[in-house]
Amino acid sequence: MFLQFLVFWSHFDITGLEAKLFELVQPKEHGEYFVCFPVGMETGSFTYVAAVKGDKQPPGGVSLFQGEVPEAMYAVFTTPPADYADQGFVQTVAGTWRYILEDWFPRSGYEYAPDKVEVEFYDERCHEQTGAVMEIYIPVMKQV
């Protein structure tokens, strides 16, 4: 699954999809959401949606995702500030995920909530060349 995300991010950066989304939707404030819907247990596939916050209806030819984000309790993590130089921001995001899965979950008293969505949120803070941060929303429930 991690490899698929890397392929997606390479495509996202190369094609300028972010700039295209902002040009089409023209949001009032900066913010990109990346939503990962649950993995299909039979197929191992999942839906990963890129979105921008906005009120304007995009023109024809742009796919609108008509999915529902189920209600959930979320643990929210903000990555430590990082620089874009030498893949620093990418490594910091990966390190934050590693911390969540390997350190936080085992000690938290929470477990991953199945059939919910994960959300990554990138606002104007992630576009700083130095000190960039983003947020990761993980669906959780109290351990039984």
HELIX and SHEET records of a PDB file:
HELIX    1   1 PHE A    2  THR A   15  1                                  14    
HELIX    2   2 LEU A   17  VAL A   25  1                                   9    
HELIX    3   3 ALA A   85  GLN A   87  5                                   3    
HELIX    4   4 GLY A   88  ARG A   98  1                                  11    
HELIX    5   5 TYR A   99  TRP A  104  3                                   6    
HELIX    6   6 PHE A  105  SER A  108  1                                   4    
HELIX    7   7 GLU A  124  HIS A  127  5                                   4    
SHEET    1   A 5 TYR A  48  VAL A  52  0                                        
SHEET    2   A 5 GLY A  31  CYS A  36 -1                                        
SHEET    3   A 5 GLU A 118  ASP A 123 -1                                        
SHEET    4   A 5 GLU A 135  LYS A 142 -1                                        
SHEET    5   A 5 MET A  73  THR A  78 -1                                        
SHEET    1   B 5 TYR A  48  VAL A  52  0                                        
SHEET    2   B 5 GLY A  31  CYS A  36 -1                                        
SHEET    3   B 5 GLU A 118  ASP A 123 -1                                        
SHEET    4   B 5 GLU A 135  LYS A 142 -1                                        
SHEET    5   B 5 TYR A 110  TYR A 112 -1                                        
END                                                                             
